[in-house]
Amino acid sequence: MAVTPDHPGMTLPRAELGVLPTPLHAAPKLAEALGVRGRLLLKRDDLSGFAVAGNKTRPLEMLIAGAWASGARFLVTGGTPGSNFCQAAAAAAAWAGLRCVLVYAGSPSPVRHPNEAAAIHWGARIRWTHDPDRASVDAAIEKTAAELTEEGQTAFPVPRGGATPLGATGFHLAALELDAQLDGPATVVVGTGSGGTLAGLVSGAVALGRRLRMRGASVSRPPEETARRVLELSRGCARLMGTEPPREADVVLDDARGPGHGRPSEEGERAARLALRASGVVLDPVYSAKALGALARILGDRRADPDLTTVFWHTGGLLDAVAGWESR
């Protein structure tokens, strides 16, 4: 466990899972392919350096430290069998010497998603809700943690996606990391699901004086619902960091759901092909491809501004990309 006192107000413990900072590099060919005249940079959290966790490495650094501090022996979280966060949490728990229980929505399938297979490989114990609704996982996580506690096993429950104020602090620090890599203001576009990533970035951007303009591409829920979740999480994150709380105007989301959560969109698939051919970057169909596909709409008229710097935050999701290829 390590503390990073070099960041103002940062006294929270952090488990050092990742290889940070992640790279930031220019993508001029991709900018041209997308019709963006200004500078386009890729923030490569797909290269975070821990297992195949991608951007999930950052919240897990804070959550694992929280589990250690609580004296927990079990990490309990959940989602769908295709959840990137679940497999990453299983890997982090194994690294940290914790046991992991994952609660999945639905029932077992004879064909495992690569993320489910990875989680089992990392040693996770799987429980099923037998209800396909993703929301069925929420109560089941708390119930599972309570059952373990009753058995005398201290459990650390984590909501879907690691979306807690503590988890978001990992991305507050990521905003400071990005700012140190840039030479001026920028618009940052990131795929947004459970909201923790964007919440931390917004909290960090406010702490930096709002010179980074955060824009979320909502891939899971209606943008209005996601915005409420992000604002609440970002304010909780700011409290933990001891910084100014974000305002409603700081949380801006665009709809990138396409046909629905977990289902590829034509816009996203086109963006994924462009990213591979122009930059050699692999995007997953659930989050990052949809976010990049929405980038031109998000920038609007500003995409023609040659002085604009845009950062596309690549969140990872390699095994989701593999699952997409296998399903064809």
N, C-alpha and C positions, 0 to 999 in steps of 0.2 A: 504494500500500500504506500502511496506517496501523496504528499500535499504539494500543490503548485502555488506558492505564495507570490510568484512573479506577476500574477494577475491581480489587479486591485480588488480588494474585498473577498478574495478567494481563500477560504479557510476550510472548505469541504475536502474530505479525503477522496482520493481517486485511485482506483486500481489501474495500473498501467498495462492495458491490454494492447493498445494500438501502437503503430509506428507513425508518430505524428511529428510535424505537420504533414498532412497529405499533400500531394503535388497540386499545383495550379499552373495550367499551361494554356497557351493560345491555340485556338482552333480556327484559323482563317478560312480553310477550305470548307469547313462545316458552316461557318457564318455565311459564306457565299451561297452554299447550297440551300440554306434556310432563308436567304434574302435579307440578312442582317448586315447593314453597312458598317456599323460600329465594331468595336473590338469584342469578340466573344472568347471567354475563358472557361475552361472546364475545371471544376474543383473535384478532384478525383478521390472521393471517399470510397469508391470501389477498391481502392488500393490502401485501405486502412491498416492492413498488415496482420489482422487477427482472423484465423480460420477463413471462412468466406462470409464474414459478418458485415462487410461494407460499412455503411453509416451507423449500423446498430452497435458498433464498437463503442461509440462515444457515450450514449446513455448507459450502456452496460458497465463502463468504467466507474460511473457514479453509483449505479445500483448494486454492483457487486461489493463496492466499498461500504454501502449502506447495509447490505446483508451481513458482512463481516462485523460491522459495528453493533448490530443488533444481536449478535451471537447465534444467528440462524445456522441450521444445518441443512435446510432445504430451501431451494429457490422454486417458487411455484408461479407459473405464468401460463398463457395460453393464446389461442387464436384458431386459425384454420390449419389444416395439414400443410398448406403451401406457405405458411408464415415464415418470412425471412427472420423476423425477430425471435421466433421460437427456437429455430435451429441455432441461432447465434447465442441465445440465452443458455441453451444446453451446453454449447462449447465453452462459454464463459464459466458456467458452474463447474464443469469438469476441471478447468484450469484453476479455479479458486478452491477446489477441494470441497465443494458443496454437492449435495444430491439435487437432482432436478426432476420435478414433476410438471408435465405439460398437459393442459386440458384443451382438447381439440373439439371444435364444433362438428356435429354430425356423427357418423358411424364409420368404422374401418372400411377401407376399400381394398380390393385385391391388388390394385396397382398403387404403389406408394409414390407420392410426390417426392422429388429429390430432397426437399427441405425436411420432410418427415423422416426419410431414410437417414439423412445426416444427423438429425436430432437423436434418433435411436442409436446410431453409431457412436455419438458422443456420450451415451449412457442414460439418456432421459427415460423416465417411466411415463407412459402415455395413458391418459384417461379420456374418455369420450362422453360428450353430452347427449348423444343420440338425438340431437336437434340441429338441423342445418343452419338455423339462425345464428349468426356470429355473436349476437348479443347474449346467447345462452351461456357463453364462456365466462362472462363477467361474474355472475353469482357463483359459478362452479369453481372459479379460482379461489374465492374467499372461503367457500365451503371446504375445499380440499385443504387449504391452509389451516382452517379451524380443526379439521379432523386430525391432521398431523400434530397440532398443538395438544389436542386432547390425549393423543398417544404418547405425549412427552417429547415430541420432536419439534424443536423451534423452527417455524417456517417464515419465510419472507415472501409475501405475495406481491406480485407485480402485474398491473393491468395489461391488457392487450397492447402490443407495440411499445411497452415500456413508457407509456405516455403518462408520466407523473412530473410534478415540478422538479423533483430530484433528478430524474432522468434527463429532463430538458436542460439542466445546468451543463451537461456535456456539450450541448450545442450553443449555449451562451459562450462557452470557452472557444467553440469552433468559430463563432463570429469574430472574436478577437484575433484568432489565428489567421483568418482570411484577411482581416483588415491590415495585419502586419505584412501580408504578402502583396497587397495592392499598393498602387501609387496615387490613389485618389478615390472618389466616390464611385459607386457601382450599383446596378440593379441586379439582385440575386434571385434566381428562379429555382424552385425546388418542388419536387413531388411531395404531396401531403396526404397522409392517410389518417392515422390516429392522432396526429397533431403535435407530437412531442418535438420533432425536428424543427418545424417552423416556429414553434413557441420559443425554443431556446435561441434560435437565430434572431427572432424579433426582440427578445429580451436583451441579447447582446448588442443588436443594432441600436437600440434606444440608449444603452449605456455608452455607446460610442458617439452619441450625438446625432444619430440618424443619418450618418453619411452613407450607410448602406441601406438600400431600399429593398426590403424583402417582399417577394411575391410568391405565393403558394399556388400550385396547380393541384386542385382537389381531385383525387382519384378514387375516393372511397365513399364519401358522403356528400350531400348537397353543400355547396360552398357556405351558405348562411349557417348551417349547423356546425360545420367545421370551424368557421370563424369564431363562434362562441366558445368552442372547446379550446382553440388555440389561445384566445385572449385570457381565459381563466388559467391555463397552464403557464402562459408567459408571465402573468402577474405573480403566480406562485414561485416561478423560477427567479424572478427579480427579487422577491423577498428573501429567498435563500442566498442570493448573491449580494444583497445589500445595495441594489441599484434602483434607478427610477422605474416605476411600474409603467408598462406600455399602455397606450390609449387605444380606443377602438380603431382609430384611423391608422394605427400602425400595422393592423392585421388586414391584409388584402389577399383575397383568393379568387381564382378563376376556375371555372368548371372544366375538368379534363377527364371526367368519368367515362365518356364514350358510351358504349352499350351497358356499362355497369362495372362494379368492382370485381377485379380479378379476370375480367374479360377483355381481350385485346381490342384496340380501336384501329380503324384504318389510318387515322392520323398518326397514331403512335407507331404502327408498323412501318409506315413510310419514314418516320423520323429515325427509327432504329436502323433501317437500311442505309439512310444517309450518314448516320453517325459511324457505322462500321466502314463504309467506303471512303468517307472524308477524313476520319480521325482514328480508325482502327479501334473504336470503342464499342463494347458490347453493352446494350441496354436491355433491361428486362421489360416484358410487355405490360406488367401490372402497375409499375410506378414510373421509372425513369423515362421509358419511351413515350408514355402519355404526356409527361411533363415537357419533354423536349418538343413533342408534336404541338403542344399548345403555346410554345414560346413566342411565335410570331404574333398570335392573338394577344398574348399577355403584354408584349411590348407595344402593340398598336402602332401608331404613327411614329413612335420613338425609334422603331427598328431602322428607320432611314437616317437617323442622326449619326453622322460619322464620329462624333465626339463621345457617343455613349459607350460605356463599358458594361457588358452584361456577363454575369457569372452564372453558368449552369451547374448546379450542384448534383453531381452524379452520386446517387445514394447506394449503388451496388445492385444486389439482387441477381447475382450470377446464376444461382440454382433455379430461380424462376425463369430465367432465359432458357436454361437447359430444358425445363419442363415444357416450355412453349414449343421448343423444337421437337421434343419427343411426342407431343400430342398431334403433330401434323403427319 
